[in-house]
């Protein structure tokens, strides 16, 4: 439920509402606009059945929320979330590019990639250090050593960095190195991990699960934000369907659906969605046109020799062409690249 205050409601009116909610064992989430303050009620609203909240001074109306997710809900916060990391703004009128290799393979590889991406204006470097792979015999990543290489490469090129954590143990190892923590598709509903990630107070990049509905995805984000960390970004990376022509099926319709349901920034990862490098640029154009907040792209200096996901990795020159093609679309959509 949300409590909509009257435009002339005073500070004390709002404080009285918050105090009343706390007396009933409920949490209050304030969203203050230029004209109206909205108070989100978190918890069992049945506890307010005899409180007559609608009659309290300054209250305009009570609005029920039927969705199970509250804090990520657009009804709780009509203003779009903009995540600011060291002066880099994600969301709002910005279109953000995140790029880098699927996995950090060597110091030379990640430095070379970061240097090339900087030329294309990329400010966020991605790369895997802990790699959850389908086969236990596939390359599993370099671990902390890979994170060190990536941190140095990002710093040397004036970038921030994002990498995936796969467990509570890897989270503890990765936190000192990361600017953004990524939760991959396989861990989207690892609720204990989501809670601990929320407690770090670092920005979180949450990918959609392979077979997850949008509501399940938003509830996963709710686990993070309930720990008082509202710096969450969502990423559509393809879902599992009957189709085998691509690695996954990119749910392009998820973007307008999410925009209608949540205030969080939304990205698209066409690399994992398609699994085929020839499809990445067309899907990137579509992503820009459907008004997502950014792209995550896999880029490798030599995809033919990549230890993971070479078939869906662009070369730095191919990535430059992607940027060239999406730029006019981004500008038409009223965003800054």
C-alpha positions as CSV (number, residue, x, y, z in Angstrom):
1,X,0.0,0.0,0.0
2,X,1.1,3.6,-0.6
3,X,-0.1,6.7,1.3
4,X,-0.4,9.7,-0.9
5,X,0.0,12.9,1.1
6,X,-1.8,16.2,0.2
7,X,0.3,18.8,-1.6
8,X,0.1,21.1,1.5
9,X,1.1,18.3,4.0
10,X,3.7,19.5,6.5
11,X,6.8,17.8,7.7
12,X,5.1,16.9,11.0
13,X,2.2,15.3,9.2
14,X,4.6,13.0,7.4
15,X,6.5,12.3,10.6
16,X,3.2,11.3,12.3
17,X,2.4,8.8,9.5
18,X,5.9,7.2,9.7
19,X,5.6,7.0,13.5
20,X,2.2,5.3,13.3
21,X,3.6,2.8,10.8
22,X,6.5,1.9,13.1
23,X,4.1,1.5,16.0
24,X,2.3,-1.2,13.9
25,X,5.6,-3.0,13.1
26,X,5.7,-1.7,9.5
27,X,8.4,0.0,7.5
28,X,8.0,3.3,5.7
29,X,9.6,4.3,2.4
30,X,9.4,8.0,1.5
31,X,9.4,9.3,-2.1
32,X,9.4,13.1,-2.0
33,X,8.5,14.9,-5.2
34,X,8.1,18.6,-5.9
35,X,4.4,18.6,-5.2
36,X,3.5,15.4,-3.3
37,X,5.1,13.0,-0.9
38,X,4.3,9.3,-1.3
39,X,4.9,7.0,1.7
40,X,5.3,3.3,0.8
41,X,4.1,0.9,3.4
42,X,6.2,-2.3,3.7
43,X,4.8,-5.2,5.6
44,X,1.4,-6.7,6.3
45,X,-1.1,-3.9,5.6
46,X,-3.7,-5.8,7.5
47,X,-2.1,-4.5,10.7
48,X,-3.5,-1.1,9.8
49,X,-7.1,-2.3,9.5
50,X,-8.2,-0.3,12.6
51,X,-5.9,2.6,12.3
52,X,-8.0,5.0,10.2
53,X,-4.8,6.2,8.4
54,X,-6.9,7.9,5.7
55,X,-8.3,10.3,8.4
56,X,-4.9,11.5,9.6
57,X,-3.8,15.1,8.9
58,X,-2.2,15.6,5.6
59,X,-3.3,12.3,4.0
60,X,-4.9,12.5,0.6
61,X,-5.6,8.8,-0.1
62,X,-4.5,5.2,0.4
63,X,-3.7,3.2,-2.7
64,X,-3.4,-0.6,-2.5
65,X,-0.5,-2.3,-4.3
66,X,-1.3,-5.8,-5.4
67,X,2.2,-6.8,-6.6
68,X,4.4,-8.6,-4.2
69,X,7.4,-6.4,-4.9
70,X,7.2,-2.9,-3.3
71,X,10.5,-1.0,-3.3
72,X,11.2,-1.6,-6.9
73,X,7.7,-0.8,-7.9
74,X,7.1,2.4,-9.9
75,X,4.1,3.1,-7.7
76,X,6.4,3.5,-4.8
77,X,8.8,5.7,-6.7
78,X,7.6,7.4,-9.9
79,X,11.0,9.1,-10.4
80,X,13.4,7.0,-12.4
81,X,16.4,5.8,-10.5
82,X,19.8,7.1,-11.7
83,X,22.8,5.2,-10.4
84,X,25.9,7.5,-9.9
85,X,29.2,5.7,-9.6
86,X,32.3,8.0,-9.4
87,X,30.5,10.6,-11.6
88,X,29.3,8.1,-14.2
89,X,25.5,8.3,-14.4
90,X,23.5,5.2,-15.3
91,X,19.8,5.7,-16.2
92,X,17.9,8.9,-16.7
93,X,18.8,10.4,-20.1
94,X,22.1,8.5,-20.3
95,X,22.7,5.4,-22.5
96,X,25.5,3.4,-21.0
97,X,27.8,0.9,-22.6
98,X,29.4,-1.9,-20.6
99,X,31.9,-4.0,-22.5
100,X,34.7,-6.4,-22.1
101,X,35.6,-10.1,-22.4
102,X,33.5,-13.0,-21.1
103,X,36.4,-14.0,-19.0
104,X,39.7,-12.4,-17.9
105,X,42.3,-14.7,-19.4
106,X,45.6,-12.8,-18.8
107,X,46.9,-9.4,-17.8
108,X,47.8,-8.6,-21.4
109,X,44.4,-9.6,-22.7
110,X,42.4,-7.4,-20.3
111,X,44.7,-4.4,-20.6
112,X,44.5,-4.6,-24.4
113,X,40.8,-4.9,-24.4
114,X,40.3,-2.0,-21.9
115,X,42.6,0.3,-24.0
116,X,40.6,-0.4,-27.2
117,X,37.3,0.1,-25.5
118,X,38.4,3.4,-24.1
119,X,38.8,4.6,-27.7
120,X,35.1,3.9,-28.2
121,X,34.0,5.8,-25.2
122,X,33.3,2.9,-22.9
123,X,33.5,3.8,-19.2
124,X,32.5,0.5,-17.6
125,X,34.7,-2.6,-18.1
126,X,33.2,-6.1,-17.7
127,X,35.0,-9.4,-17.4
128,X,34.5,-12.7,-15.6
129,X,36.8,-13.9,-12.9
130,X,34.5,-16.6,-11.4
131,X,32.9,-18.4,-14.3
132,X,29.8,-20.6,-13.7
133,X,30.0,-23.0,-16.7
134,X,27.7,-25.7,-17.8
135,X,30.5,-28.2,-18.1
136,X,32.8,-28.7,-15.1
137,X,35.6,-29.2,-17.5
138,X,35.3,-25.7,-19.1
139,X,37.5,-22.8,-18.1
140,X,36.3,-21.6,-14.7
141,X,38.1,-18.2,-14.6
142,X,41.2,-16.9,-12.9
143,X,39.5,-15.9,-9.6
144,X,41.1,-13.2,-7.5
145,X,44.1,-12.9,-9.8
146,X,41.8,-12.1,-12.7
147,X,40.1,-9.4,-10.5
148,X,43.4,-7.8,-9.8
149,X,44.3,-7.7,-13.5
150,X,40.9,-6.2,-14.3
151,X,41.1,-3.6,-11.5
152,X,44.5,-2.4,-12.7
153,X,43.3,-2.3,-16.3
154,X,40.2,-0.3,-15.4
155,X,42.2,2.2,-13.3
156,X,44.8,2.7,-16.0
157,X,42.1,3.6,-18.5
158,X,39.9,5.7,-16.2
159,X,37.1,3.1,-16.1
160,X,35.0,1.4,-13.4
161,X,34.5,-2.3,-13.4
162,X,31.8,-5.0,-13.0
163,X,32.2,-8.7,-12.5
164,X,30.0,-11.6,-11.5
165,X,30.0,-13.3,-8.1
166,X,28.7,-16.8,-7.8
167,X,28.6,-17.5,-4.0
168,X,29.0,-15.9,-0.6
169,X,32.6,-16.9,-0.6
170,X,33.4,-15.3,-4.0
171,X,31.4,-12.2,-2.9
172,X,33.8,-11.7,0.0
173,X,36.8,-12.1,-2.2
174,X,35.5,-9.8,-5.0
175,X,34.1,-6.8,-3.0
176,X,37.4,-5.0,-2.5
177,X,38.0,-4.9,-6.3
178,X,34.5,-4.2,-7.7
179,X,32.6,-1.0,-8.4
180,X,29.5,-3.0,-9.5
181,X,28.6,-6.5,-8.4
182,X,27.0,-8.7,-11.1
183,X,24.5,-11.4,-10.2
184,X,24.3,-13.8,-13.2
185,X,21.3,-15.6,-14.6
186,X,22.0,-18.8,-12.7
187,X,22.0,-17.0,-9.3
188,X,19.1,-14.6,-9.8
189,X,17.1,-16.5,-7.2
190,X,19.9,-17.3,-4.9
191,X,18.2,-15.3,-2.2
192,X,20.9,-15.6,0.5
193,X,23.4,-14.2,-2.0
194,X,21.0,-11.4,-3.0
195,X,20.6,-10.4,0.7
196,X,24.4,-10.3,1.3
197,X,25.0,-8.4,-2.0
198,X,22.4,-5.8,-0.8
199,X,24.3,-5.4,2.5
200,X,27.5,-4.4,0.6
201,X,25.9,-1.1,-0.5
202,X,27.6,-1.4,-3.8
203,X,25.7,-1.0,-7.1
204,X,24.3,-4.4,-8.3
205,X,23.8,-5.5,-11.9
206,X,21.0,-8.2,-11.8
207,X,20.6,-10.5,-14.8
208,X,17.3,-12.2,-15.6
209,X,17.2,-16.0,-14.9
210,X,17.1,-18.4,-17.8
211,X,13.4,-19.3,-17.2
212,X,12.3,-16.5,-14.9
213,X,9.2,-14.4,-15.3
214,X,9.4,-10.6,-15.0
215,X,7.6,-10.7,-11.7
216,X,10.1,-13.2,-10.3
217,X,12.9,-11.0,-11.6
218,X,11.5,-7.9,-9.9
219,X,11.1,-9.9,-6.6
220,X,14.7,-10.8,-6.8
221,X,15.6,-7.1,-7.1
222,X,13.4,-6.5,-4.1
223,X,15.6,-8.8,-2.0
224,X,18.6,-6.5,-2.7
225,X,16.7,-3.2,-2.1
226,X,15.2,-4.5,1.1
227,X,18.7,-4.4,2.5
228,X,18.7,-0.6,1.9
229,X,20.6,-0.7,-1.3
230,X,18.6,1.0,-4.1
231,X,21.5,1.0,-6.6
232,X,20.1,-1.9,-8.7
233,X,20.2,-2.3,-12.5
234,X,18.4,-5.0,-14.4
235,X,19.7,-6.8,-17.5
236,X,17.6,-8.8,-20.0
237,X,20.0,-11.5,-21.4
238,X,17.6,-13.9,-23.2
239,X,15.4,-16.6,-21.8
240,X,15.1,-20.3,-22.6
241,X,12.4,-21.2,-25.1
242,X,11.9,-24.0,-27.7
243,X,13.9,-22.0,-30.3
244,X,17.4,-23.4,-31.0
245,X,18.5,-20.9,-33.8
246,X,20.0,-18.7,-31.0
247,X,21.5,-19.5,-27.7
248,X,18.6,-17.9,-25.9
249,X,15.6,-15.8,-27.0
250,X,15.9,-12.1,-26.4
251,X,12.7,-10.9,-24.8
252,X,12.7,-7.4,-26.3
253,X,9.2,-6.8,-25.0
254,X,10.5,-7.1,-21.4
255,X,11.9,-3.5,-21.7
256,X,8.6,-1.6,-22.1
257,X,7.0,-4.0,-19.6
258,X,9.7,-3.2,-17.0
259,X,9.5,0.5,-17.7
260,X,5.8,0.3,-16.8
261,X,6.4,-1.6,-13.6
262,X,9.7,-0.3,-12.1
263,X,11.9,2.8,-11.7
264,X,15.1,0.8,-12.0
265,X,17.5,1.1,-15.1
266,X,17.2,-1.7,-17.6
267,X,19.9,-3.1,-19.8
268,X,20.1,-5.6,-22.6
269,X,22.9,-8.2,-23.2
270,X,22.6,-9.2,-26.9
271,X,25.8,-11.3,-26.7
272,X,24.3,-13.9,-24.3
273,X,20.9,-13.6,-25.8
274,X,22.0,-14.6,-29.3
275,X,25.2,-16.5,-28.8
276,X,26.1,-15.6,-32.4
277,X,28.2,-12.5,-33.1
278,X,26.5,-11.7,-36.4
279,X,23.3,-11.1,-34.6
280,X,24.7,-8.7,-31.9
281,X,24.7,-5.4,-33.8
282,X,21.1,-5.9,-35.1
283,X,19.9,-6.7,-31.6
284,X,21.8,-3.7,-30.2
285,X,20.0,-1.4,-32.6
286,X,16.7,-2.9,-31.5
287,X,17.7,-2.5,-27.9
288,X,18.4,1.2,-28.4
289,X,15.1,1.7,-30.2
290,X,13.0,0.1,-27.5
291,X,14.5,2.6,-25.0
292,X,16.6,0.5,-22.7
293,X,19.2,2.3,-20.6
294,X,22.3,0.6,-21.9
295,X,24.0,-2.5,-23.4
296,X,26.4,-5.1,-22.1
297,X,28.5,-6.4,-24.9
298,X,31.2,-9.1,-25.0
299,X,34.4,-7.9,-26.7
300,X,37.6,-9.8,-27.1
301,X,40.8,-8.9,-28.9
302,X,41.0,-12.3,-30.6
303,X,37.6,-14.1,-30.3
304,X,38.9,-17.2,-32.1
305,X,41.2,-17.9,-29.2
306,X,38.9,-16.9,-26.4
307,X,38.7,-19.4,-23.6
308,X,34.9,-18.9,-23.2
309,X,32.1,-17.5,-25.5
310,X,34.3,-16.6,-28.4
311,X,31.4,-17.3,-30.8
312,X,29.5,-14.4,-29.3
313,X,32.3,-11.9,-28.9
314,X,33.0,-8.9,-31.0
315,X,36.5,-7.6,-31.9
316,X,37.2,-4.0,-30.8
317,X,36.7,-2.9,-34.4
318,X,33.4,-4.6,-34.6
319,X,32.4,-3.0,-31.4
320,X,33.3,0.4,-32.8
321,X,30.9,-0.3,-35.7
322,X,28.2,-1.2,-33.2
323,X,28.6,2.2,-31.5
324,X,28.5,3.9,-34.8
325,X,25.2,2.2,-35.8
326,X,23.4,2.7,-32.5
327,X,24.4,6.3,-31.9
328,X,21.8,8.0,-34.1
329,X,19.1,5.7,-32.6
330,X,20.1,6.6,-29.1
331,X,20.0,10.3,-30.0
332,X,16.5,9.9,-31.6
333,X,15.4,8.4,-28.3
334,X,16.5,11.5,-26.5
335,X,19.5,10.0,-24.7
336,X,23.2,10.8,-24.4
337,X,25.8,8.1,-25.4
